[in-house]
Amino acid sequence: MGSWKALPRVTSCVSAFRAQPRSILSVRSHWSNRHLPQISFRRTSTMAPLTVPLVPMHISNGVASNFSSWFSQFFSRYRVVARAYPLRTSFTLCFATGCLANLFVQSAVEHCQKLDWRRVFAVALFSGAFTGCAYHGIFNIAFPFIFGSSKALPTVFSQVVVDAAIVFPFAYMPSFELSNALIRTGSISGVFSRWLDNVGSAVNEYMKIWPVATICIFTVVPVELRVLFLAGVSFVWLVILSLLSR
């Protein structure tokens, strides 16, 4: 009779067993004298499979194709404009680069509360005049006339050495100090002493960046894209130069 009285317990256990459609059940039976099996349940969580949305291949290929097309169109149009108006293009591009570089220094590096617009204009004007116009004349006109247009190693090495040993310390840096003094103070007094103070550290920084850049200019960069390449490198360089001339 004791066995028949325990039958409702078994029925409730079976009902609970069937009510677990998404569970992994563990059944343990413990037999003892004059008792029915005791059934216990253990629920283990089930997780839905993680699905990661993927970009369709035709969309990613289309974006890359559009970007490549825009890039090639930009360079082709720039080369046309640079051939037609080399000085205007060079000055405008490098003026904008100098302006952005000095604004970056004052706002992001020095955290100035008030911008020194004379300083911004001094760096921008020098960048447009020398990096844009003067270097166009030096790299694209004077150097090919003196050394030729060959990309052989002796020719490239000679141009790199002349730029590092003559053009930069005795033309670039004096011009920078002169324009910086005229625009910011309205006087040229002390220009020579500031050039002497800054030229050594400037040449050290120059040797970290510009020899590799000029090798690229004289070997792989097309003539009409040289100033564009110079503008990109000079952004980093003008940041350094602005910090040296504070």
N, C-alpha and C positions, 0 to 999 in steps of 0.2 A: 504493500500500500504506500509505503514511503516513496517508492519510485514513481508511482502515478501522481502523487501530490507534487513532485518536482517538475512534472511535465510542462506546466505553464512557464517556468523559468527557461527551459530549453527553447520553447516557442518564441519567447521575447528575445532571446539571444540570436536565434536564426533570423528574426525580423530585423534586428539591428545589423546583422551581417549583410542582409540584402539591401539595406538602406545606405550602403557605402559604395556607390558605383565608381568613384574616382579615387579610392583608397587602396593601399596595399595592406592586406590584413595578415596579422600574425596570430596564429592560433596556438595556444598552449593548453595542454590538457594535464590536469593534476588529479590523479586518481587517489582517492582515500577510501577508507572503510565506510560503506553505506552512503556514499555521495556520488552524484552524477558528475560528469566532466564540467570543469569551470572554464569558460571561454572568455578570453580577454582580447581586446582589439587595439591596434596601434595604427594611427593615421600618419602617413607620410605625405608631405605636401607635394603637389604636382605643379609644375611650372609650364606655362605655355611657351612654345618655341619662340626664341627671339628672332624677329625678322628685321633686317636692316635694309632700308630702301636704297636701291642702287640707281645711279644716274644712267639712263639709257645710253648705250654706246653712240648712237647717232647724234644725241644732244651734245655730249662731251666733244665728239669730233667736230661738230658744227661750231662750238665756241672756240676751239683751238684754230679752226680754219678761218673764222672771222677775225680773230686776234692777229693771226699771221698775215692776213690780207691787209688789215688796217696798218700793221707795222710796216709792211713793204710799201704801201701807198704813201705813208708819212715820209719814209726815207727817200723815195723817188721824187716826191714833190720838194722836199728840202734840198735835194741835190740840184734840182732845176733852179730853185731860187738862189742857192749859194753860188752857182755858176754865173747867174745873171747879175746878182748884187752881192758880191763877196764881202765888201767892207760893211755895208749896212746890216747884212745878216749876222756877221761876226760880232759887230758892236752890240746889236740888240740882244743877241743870245747871251753874250758874256756879261753885259750890263745887268740883265735879269738874274744871272747866276750869282754875281757879286752881291746884289741886293738881297737875295734870298739867304746867302751864306752869312752875311753879317746880321740880318734879322734873326737867324737861327742862333747865332752866338749870343746876342744880347738877350734874347727871350728865353732860350732853353738851357744855355750853358751858364751865363752870368746872372740870369734871373733879375734883370734890371727892371726897376719899377717904372722908369720912364725911358723910352727909346731915344738914343742919340741919333737923330736923323742926319746930322752933318757927317757923322762917322759912316752911316749906311751909304750916303751919297758918295763919300770919298772912295770907299771900297768898290762900289758899283761902277763909278766913272773910271777908276783905274782898271778894273777888270774889263770893261768894254773897250777902253782905249788900247791897253797893252796886250792883255790875253787875247782879245778879239782881233783888233786891227794890226798891232805891231807883230804879233806872232804869225798872223796870216802872211804878212810881208816877209818875215824871217824864214818860216818853215816852207812856205809854198812858192816863194819867189827867190829870195837871196840864197838859201841853201841849195836848191837845185841848180842855180847859176854857178855857185862856187864849187860844189861837190859833185854835181850831176844828179841824175834821177835813178841811178842804180840802187838796187836793194842788197847789194853785196855787203858782206860783213865789214870790210874796211871803210866803205862809204858811210854806212850806218853808224859805226863806232866813232868816226870823225865828227859827225853831226851831233851825236850825243855828248861828246867831250866838249865841243865848242859851246854848246848850250849850257852845260854845267859849269864850265870854267870861265866863260866870258860873258855870255848873254845874261845869265841869271844874276850873278853877283854884281856886275858892273853896268847893267842896263835895267834889268827888271827891278831889283831892290832899290836903287836910287830913285827910279821913277815912282815907285810905291811910296817911299818916304816923302818925296817932294809933293805929290798930289795929296797925301794925307795931311801934311802940314799946311798947305795952302788952303784947303777946303775947311779944315777943322779949326785952324788958328788964324788964317789970313797972313801968315808970315813964314818965311823960309829959314829963319834963324834956328840953328840947332839941327838942321837936316843932316849935315855931314856927321855930326857926333852920333845922332840916332842911327844912321846907317852903319857906322863903325860898331855900335853896341849890338845891333840886331843881325848883321850880315852873317856872323859866325853861326849862331843858332839857327838862322833861316837856311843856311847851306846844309847844316846837319839834317834838318827836316826835309829839305829838298832831295837829298840823297836817298831817303826812304821811299819816295813816291815817284819822282819825275824821271829818273833814268829808265825804269821799266816802261813808263808811259811813253817816253820819246822813242824808245825802241819799237814799240807797237805802232806809233805814228809813222815812222819812216819805213816800216816793213809791211804792215797789213791794212792800215787805215787808208781809204781812198783820199785823194787830195781835197775834194770838196767836203769831206766829212771830218777833216782834221780838227777844225775849230769846234765842231760839235763834240768830238771826243775830248778836246781840251777843256771845254766848258764843264763836262761831266766830272773830270778829274779835278778841275780847279775848284769845284764846290767844296770838296774835302780840304783842298790846299788853302783856300781862302778862310775857311774856319780856323785852321792852324795859324795863318798869318794874322788874322784879326786878333787872336789871343796873344800873339807875340807883340803886337803893336798897341796894346791897351795903354 
